[in-house]
Amino acid sequence: MSSVTKKIDGNSHSYRKPEFYNIWRRIFLFLVTHVFYMIRFKLVYRLEVYGKENIPKDNKYIIAANHLSTLDPPLVCAVMNRGVAYMAKKELFENPFLCWWLNWLGAFAVDREKLHVSTIKTVKTIRDTGWVLGIFPQGTRELTGEISHVTKGFATLAKSTKCGILPIGITGTQEVKRLPFSGKIIVRIGELIPYSDNVEEMVESWGRSIEKLTGYKYVSEKVTA
């Protein structure tokens, strides 16, 4: 990976060059999400998707979905039918297998305590490729039936890169099912939230949109930095 990464901010996986998001990673991601996971989503969880007409034709936007399960990242990739690059906490890249896996899925390392220059550079790189950035603004999985503990980093990135925010509401992935047709996943894609210089306004718009898409209550007073 040395030819497609650059050591910035002390992590060799925090910055990605455009050639990193090549056809081979796109094929690998397609096989993982559309073959392995999509069979499970349709056969076990009876996946339903609404609002695909809201997906922009270009890739100057950031996907921001609520987070219920480890199934959410591949689910969003499969639904979007395009390369989606996720942020992953830098500690995960210390594990050799996870590092290999995350690299091939197009992920990049971030420091959750601080927004580094490398993060903004990589987001801009992704914007200029055929991929899009995927983020879960809650930071971690939330199983309480509400949209809470929302961080505003995704809106800051949208402002810095002049990207809109595409809200995606997910329900049903938190229920682990294994038998055919025993689960139900519904994905609703909302209307694009235009980027703005007002970060707090974008966060609030996203929260209200996810509340409408999922039926979960948005707790705005818990928005954090």
Buried (B, 14 or more C-beta within 10 A) or exposed (E): EEEBBBEBBEBBBBBBBEEBBEEEBBEBBBEBBBEEBBEBBBBBBBBBBEBEEBBEEEBBBBBBBBBBBEBBBBBBBBBBEBBBBBBBEBEBBEEEEBBEBBBBBBBBBBBEEEBBEBBBBBBBBBBEBEBBBBBBBBBEBBEEEBBBBBBBBBBBBBBBBEBBBBBBBBBBBBEEBEEEEEBBBBBBBBEBBEBBEEBEEBBBBBBBBBBBBBEBEBBBEBBEE
